[in-house]
C-alpha cells in the first residue's frame, strides 16, 4: 500500500465493452485520461461484436497506457496502485483489462483494485468537485443500465429502481437502428430530434404512473417499430423527437419522484445518455422548479472511461482497501447496496 494514499499515483484501466481506456490520477486528481474508441470498427456490424472488441483491446491497451503515462509525465515505476474494471460488461473484454492490471501489480509489487463499472458511473458527477461524494439521488443512464440510486456516502448506496427490460440507452440505439440511422444510434437520434416536433407521435410513457421507481422501455421501442410503415407520412426528425421526449419524460419524472421519497436535495446524473441534450434541458428545468441542485457528469466522464474507474480506486485506497489478485471478473456484477 502507498505510504500516503492522499498522494498515491493510480493507473486505472477500463475495458468493459468496446472502449480501451487508461487514466493516471494522483490522490484522486486526474493527471491524464486516454481513450481509444472502437466505434468505427463496430459500425460495420451495427453493434459491438465481443470477440472483435477483445482483440482490439489487446492491440490498443499498451499504446493507450503509454499515452496516459506520457501525458501525466510519470513512469510506470512511480505508480502506487493499479486498478481495472472487473464488471459488469463483456467477459472477454473485462479479462483483458483486469489481467493487465493484475500483471502490472504483481510485477511492481503494488496493490490491485477491482472496480465496479457501475460505481464508476455513479460517482463520476462528483469527480473533481471540492466537496467530493455527497448525499444525493443518482440517475445512472447508459446503454446497458438505467438505475436510480440513493447515495448516502461513498460505499453506502440504496437501489431505488431500475429498468425491467431495455436500458434507456439500449432503446435509443435500437430505435436508431430501426430508423436506419448510423451506429451508434443514440447520439444520432438526439441530433435528428433537434429538427423535429416532439408532439407529432403519441408514444407511451411506460411505468410513469406505476407507483414505484422502476423503468420499462421495450414497449416504447415496439411502438416505434409499429410506426415504421407510416414513415412516408411522418418525418424522421418528428419520430426521433417524439421518441426521445417519451424517454426523457419518464427519466425526469422518476428522478423527481425519487427526490420526494428520499427528501434528497441533490440530483447526480451520469452515463452515456446523460449527454442527451433534451434530457439535460428538462432536468435543469425540473430541478430549478423544484429547488433542487443538479450535478451532471462532465461529457468526457459520461461515456466509458478510465478516469471514473481511477476515481473510485483512489477513494478505496484512501479507505485502506485493496483487492485480491485472485478476484475474478463478473460480467453481471451489480452495485453493492446496503
C-alpha positions in Angstrom: 0.0 0.0 0.0 1.2 3.5 -0.8 2.7 5.3 2.3 0.3 8.2 1.7 -3.0 7.3 -0.1 -3.8 11.0 -0.3 -1.0 11.4 -2.9 -0.9 7.9 -4.3 -0.5 7.5 -8.1 -3.1 5.2 -9.6 -3.1 3.8 -13.1 -6.7 2.7 -14.0 -7.8 0.6 -16.9 -11.3 0.4 -18.4 -12.2 -2.4 -21.0 -15.7 -3.3 -20.1 -17.1 -3.1 -23.6 -15.6 -1.5 -26.7 -13.6 1.4 -25.4 -10.0 0.9 -24.4 -9.1 3.4 -21.8 -6.3 4.3 -19.3 -6.0 7.1 -16.8 -3.5 8.3 -14.2 -4.6 10.0 -11.0 -2.6 11.4 -8.1 -4.6 11.4 -4.9 -7.9 11.3 -6.8 -6.8 14.2 -9.1 -6.8 13.4 -12.8 -3.4 13.8 -14.5 -4.2 12.1 -17.8 -7.0 10.2 -19.5 -6.7 8.3 -22.8 -9.5 6.5 -24.7 -9.2 4.5 -27.9 -12.6 4.2 -29.5 -13.8 1.2 -31.5 -16.9 2.9 -32.9 -15.6 2.9 -36.5 -14.7 -0.8 -36.2 -18.1 -2.0 -34.9 -20.2 0.4 -37.1 -19.9 -2.1 -40.0 -21.7 -4.7 -37.8 -24.3 -2.3 -36.5 -23.3 -3.1 -32.9 -20.5 -4.4 -30.6 -19.1 -7.8 -31.5 -17.5 -9.2 -28.3 -14.7 -11.1 -30.0 -13.7 -8.2 -32.2 -13.8 -5.9 -29.1 -11.5 -8.1 -27.1 -9.0 -8.4 -29.9 -8.8 -4.7 -30.4 -8.4 -4.2 -26.6 -5.3 -6.4 -26.9 -3.9 -4.2 -29.7 -4.8 -0.9 -28.2 -4.1 -1.3 -24.4 -0.3 -1.0 -24.5 -0.2 2.3 -26.5 -3.1 3.7 -24.5 -1.3 3.0 -21.3 1.9 4.5 -22.7 0.0 7.6 -23.8 -1.6 8.1 -20.4 1.7 7.8 -18.6 3.4 10.2 -21.0 0.6 12.7 -20.7 0.8 12.5 -16.9 4.6 12.9 -17.0 5.2 9.8 -14.9 6.9 6.5 -15.3 5.4 3.1 -14.6 7.8 2.6 -11.7 6.2 5.6 -9.9 2.7 4.1 -9.9 1.5 3.2 -6.4 -1.6 1.1 -7.3 -3.2 -0.5 -10.4 -7.0 -0.7 -11.0 -9.3 -2.1 -13.6 -13.0 -2.6 -14.2 -14.0 -6.1 -13.1 -17.6 -5.9 -14.2 -20.3 -5.6 -15.4 -19.5 -5.9 -19.1 -18.4 -8.3 -21.8 -16.4 -11.1 -20.2 -13.8 -11.3 -23.0 -13.2 -7.5 -22.7 -13.1 -7.4 -18.9 -10.5 -10.2 -18.9 -8.1 -8.0 -20.9 -8.0 -5.0 -18.6 -8.0 -7.0 -15.3 -5.3 -9.4 -16.5 -3.0 -6.5 -17.5 -3.7 -4.6 -14.2 -3.0 -7.7 -12.1 0.2 -8.4 -14.0 1.5 -4.9 -13.5 0.6 -5.0 -9.8 2.5 -8.3 -9.4 5.5 -7.1 -11.4 5.7 -3.8 -9.4 4.6 -5.4 -6.1 1.8 -2.9 -5.7 -1.9 -3.1 -4.7 -4.5 -4.1 -7.3 -8.1 -2.8 -7.1 -11.0 -4.4 -8.9 -13.6 -1.7 -9.6 -17.3 -1.9 -10.3 -18.1 -0.1 -13.6 -21.5 1.0 -12.2 -19.9 2.6 -9.2 -17.6 4.5 -11.6 -20.6 5.9 -13.4 -22.4 6.5 -10.1 -19.7 8.7 -8.6 -18.5 10.4 -11.8 -20.6 13.6 -11.2 -18.6 14.2 -8.0 -15.2 13.8 -9.7 -13.2 17.0 -9.5 -15.7 18.7 -7.1 -14.4 20.3 -3.9 -17.0 18.6 -1.8 -16.5 15.1 -3.1 -19.2 12.5 -2.8 -22.3 13.9 -1.1 -25.8 12.5 -0.3 -27.9 12.5 -3.4 -30.4 10.8 -5.7 -28.4 9.4 -8.6 -29.6 8.6 -12.0 -27.3 6.3 -13.9 -28.5 6.1 -17.5 -26.4 4.4 -20.2 -26.5 1.8 -23.0 -26.5 -1.1 -20.6 -28.0 0.4 -17.4 -30.8 2.6 -16.1 -30.8 2.9 -12.3 -32.0 5.2 -9.6 -29.8 5.1 -6.5 -29.8 6.9 -3.2 -26.2 7.9 -2.2 -25.6 8.3 1.5 -21.8 8.5 1.3 -19.0 6.7 -0.6 -19.7 3.0 -0.4 -23.2 3.4 1.0 -25.9 3.1 -1.7 -29.5 2.1 -1.8 -31.1 0.9 -5.1 -34.4 2.7 -5.6 -35.4 1.5 -9.0 -34.1 0.1 -12.3 -35.2 -0.9 -15.8 -37.2 -4.1 -16.0 -36.2 -4.7 -19.6 -34.2 -2.4 -22.0 -32.0 0.3 -20.6 -32.7 3.8 -21.9 -29.5 3.9 -24.0 -30.2 0.5 -25.4 -33.7 1.7 -26.5 -32.1 4.7 -28.2 -29.6 2.6 -30.0 -32.2 0.0 -31.1 -34.6 2.7 -32.3 -31.8 4.4 -34.2 -31.1 1.1 -36.0 -34.8 0.6 -36.7 -34.9 4.0 -38.3 -31.8 3.3 -40.4 -29.6 5.8 -38.6 -25.8 5.3 -38.4 -24.2 3.4 -35.5 -24.3 4.3 -32.6 -28.0 5.1 -32.8 -28.4 7.1 -29.6 -26.4 10.2 -30.4 -27.8 10.2 -33.9 -31.4 10.0 -32.7 -30.6 13.0 -30.4 -29.2 15.0 -33.4 -32.1 14.1 -35.6 -34.6 15.0 -32.9 -33.4 18.6 -32.7 -35.1 19.3 -36.0 -38.3 17.5 -35.2 -41.7 18.1 -33.4 -41.9 16.2 -30.1 -45.7 16.1 -30.1 -46.1 14.7 -33.6 -46.2 11.0 -32.5 -48.1 9.7 -29.4 -45.7 7.3 -27.8 -46.3 5.6 -24.4 -44.6 6.8 -21.2 -44.3 3.3 -19.8 -44.5 2.9 -16.0 -44.6 6.7 -15.4 -47.5 6.2 -13.0 -46.5 2.7 -11.7 -46.1 3.9 -8.2 -42.5 2.7 -8.0 -39.2 3.9 -9.3 -38.7 1.2 -12.0 -38.4 1.8 -15.7 -39.5 0.0 -18.9 -38.5 1.0 -22.4 -39.2 -2.2 -24.5 -42.8 -1.2 -25.2 -41.7 2.2 -26.4 -39.3 0.6 -28.8 -42.1 -1.7 -30.1 -44.3 1.3 -30.7 -41.7 2.8 -32.9 -41.4 -0.5 -34.8 -45.2 -0.4 -35.5 -44.9 3.1 -36.8 -42.3 2.2 -39.5 -44.9 1.6 -42.3 -46.2 5.2 -41.8 -42.8 6.9 -42.1 -43.7 8.1 -45.6 -46.2 10.4 -44.0 -44.2 11.3 -40.8 -40.8 12.9 -40.9 -37.9 11.1 -39.4 -37.0 14.1 -37.2 -40.5 14.1 -35.8 -40.3 10.4 -34.9 -36.9 10.9 -33.2 -38.1 13.9 -31.3 -41.3 12.2 -30.1 -39.5 9.0 -29.1 -36.8 11.0 -27.3 -39.4 13.1 -25.5 -41.1 9.9 -24.2 -37.9 8.5 -22.8 -36.9 11.8 -21.2 -40.3 12.4 -19.7 -40.1 9.1 -17.8 -36.5 9.6 -16.7 -37.2 13.1 -15.4 -40.5 12.1 -13.7 -39.0 9.1 -11.9 -35.9 11.0 -10.8 -38.1 13.8 -9.3 -40.2 11.2 -7.6 -37.1 9.7 -6.0 -36.1 13.1 -4.5 -39.6 13.4 -3.0 -39.4 9.9 -1.5 -35.8 10.3 -0.1 -36.0 14.0 0.6 -32.6 14.4 -1.0 -32.0 17.9 -2.5 -29.1 16.9 -4.8 -29.6 15.1 -8.1 -26.5 13.4 -9.6 -26.7 12.2 -13.2 -24.2 10.1 -15.2 -23.9 7.6 -18.0 -23.7 8.0 -21.8 -27.4 9.0 -22.1 -26.7 12.0 -19.8 -25.1 13.6 -22.8 -28.5 13.8 -24.4 -29.3 17.5 -24.9 -33.0 17.2 -24.3 -32.5 15.2 -21.1 -30.1 17.8 -19.7 -32.5 20.6 -20.7 -35.5 19.0 -19.0 -33.6 18.0 -15.9 -32.2 21.5 -15.5 -35.8 23.0 -15.8 -37.3 20.4 -13.4 -34.6 20.8 -10.7 -34.8 24.6 -10.9 -38.6 24.5 -10.5 -38.2 22.1 -7.5 -35.4 24.0 -5.8 -33.0 21.0 -6.3 -29.3 21.1 -7.1 -28.4 19.3 -10.3 -24.9 17.7 -10.8 -24.3 16.1 -14.2 -21.0 14.3 -15.0 -18.7 16.1 -17.5 -19.2 14.9 -21.0 -15.8 13.2 -21.0 -16.9 11.2 -18.0 -20.3 10.2 -19.3 -19.2 7.5 -21.8 -16.9 4.7 -20.8 -13.6 6.0 -19.5 -10.8 5.0 -17.1 -10.9 8.3 -15.1 -14.0 7.4 -13.3 -12.5 3.9 -12.5 -9.4 5.6 -11.1 -11.5 8.0 -9.0 -13.3 5.1 -7.3 -9.9 3.3 -6.9 -8.4 6.4 -5.2 -11.4 6.6 -2.8 -10.9 2.9 -2.0 -7.2 3.4 -1.4 -7.9 6.3 1.0 -10.1 3.9 3.0 -7.3 1.3 3.1 -8.9 -1.1 0.6 -7.3 -3.3 -2.0 -8.5 -6.4 -3.9 -7.1 -9.9 -4.0 -5.2 -10.9 -7.1 -7.4 -14.0 -7.2 -10.5 -11.9 -7.6 -12.4 -12.7 -10.7 -14.4 -10.7 -13.3 -18.2 -10.7 -13.1 -20.0 -9.8 -16.3 -23.2 -9.4 -14.4 -21.8 -7.5 -11.4 -24.4 -5.4 -9.5 -23.9 -2.3 -7.5 -23.2 -3.2 -3.9 -26.0 -1.8 -1.8 -26.7 -1.6 1.9 
